[in-house]
Amino acid sequence: MGLKLPAFAIAVTFATAARAQDHNWPICEHNGHEIAASRQVTASSAVIDGKDETGYNMSSTYYDRGLAYDDQEQNELAIRDYNDAIRLNPKDARHFLNRAGAYATTAGQSGSKSFR
């Protein structure tokens, strides 16, 4: 009698292995390592432009690139990426929180009192 794995576990294993093979993933993930924001933007852009990812992975990539843009104080670009992350995964509160922070920073820089 052999060990039987659910189809979901097998699919997750293969998806994780495929993702790990892409050399851009470790760079674009904003996980606290000291990687220059410019490298994170470049790696995230390569993943996004490759259009090989969908759903959760793509929303994570937009979110990670948004964080890198935040680090570079490029708030407009960060907001755009957070919007895409929200569109792809509206259940992740971090996307909304960081977008609000980018809006607040943008408003503070411009002297504006309203967001749009």
Secondary structure, DSSP 8 states (H G I E B T S, - for coil): ------HHHHHHHHHHHHHHHSTTHHHHS-SSS---HHHHHHHHHHHHHHT---HHHHHHHHHHHHHHHHHTT-HHHHHHHHHHHHHH-TT-HHHHHHHHHHHHHHHHHHT-----
